[in-house]
């Protein structure tokens, strides 16, 4: 069996196609959100004397763009997807963003409502969703709750 199936036919770097219409599927909202967050980080750190952080963010941004280009997307298509994502989200209120920083689950859950509003849970501030903010600060319990709600 040496050499059998040397290269898998399921390459993760290949573009995904819709099983119904066979058109190329868009990257996930998480990928677009990450790209927006990296763009915001790069613009925030430029000229602020934080060269190490700026270079790290630029490298990650370039890696993500290269992966999208490799999947067959052009710069204009990526820009259109970013604009579509920005226009489809409501902005996360600053008080809720601050509550997610301080692990104030009660405030976050009260704002989300019962049943949880799908639009609110997908909202973001500067490209950072509630889940991303909570996870970055290591608040595992709140992150777990947000994952349960979608």
Order of alpha helices (4+ residues) and beta strands (2+ residues): alpha-alpha-alpha-alpha-alpha-alpha-beta-beta-alpha-alpha
